[in-house]
């Protein structure tokens, strides 16, 4: 019995226009909601690229994920970072998962999976013993749909996105 909690799709193109859903917080604000050990290295102040006139835009937002009462001792943060040179081109997407609360490590065997719009697994990884973060990177085109699925034991939560 896998419990699934569905959340409406997040439009990442809106993020590039500085329009965000209320539950997706700036990483700095997420830090204030978490205990000190949420060691996020996500402040990305990229130096300007002086070799050409392309403007690189990086946007990060995060959300505390709690898989329910049974796993209340293991909330964690999901951080999504977009890196776009031009909104009409491919967008680099980086997913990071960090422990929160008084946890130092992610729960062992926590799975992070990216599914395409047909539900097929594109990439996935599992937390190992004493992992204090996980990271997946991929690229997408405007208009593409994908789902991020986080699974621990028999509980999963999904976040649907459109670029």
SULHU-V230429 format. One line per field, one symbol per residue. psi: psi as a letter, one per 20 degrees, with the letter a starting at -180 (. if undefined). burial: 1 if it has 16 or more other ideal C-beta (glycine too) atoms within 10 Angstrom, else 0. Layout:
BEGIN
psi = ???
burial = ???
END
This chain:
BEGIN
psi = opppopqqqpohhhhijkoqqhioqqhghhhhirrhjnmpljonnpqqoiirjpppppppqrpppojrhhkhilqrppppppophpiiaqpppppqpqqacjphqqppjppoppqaiijqpgqqqqprpkpjrqppqrqrqpiqqrppppppcjpqqqppqp.
burial = 0000000001010011000000011010011001000101010000000000000011111111101000000101111111110000011011111111101001100101111000000000101000101101000101000111111100111011111
END
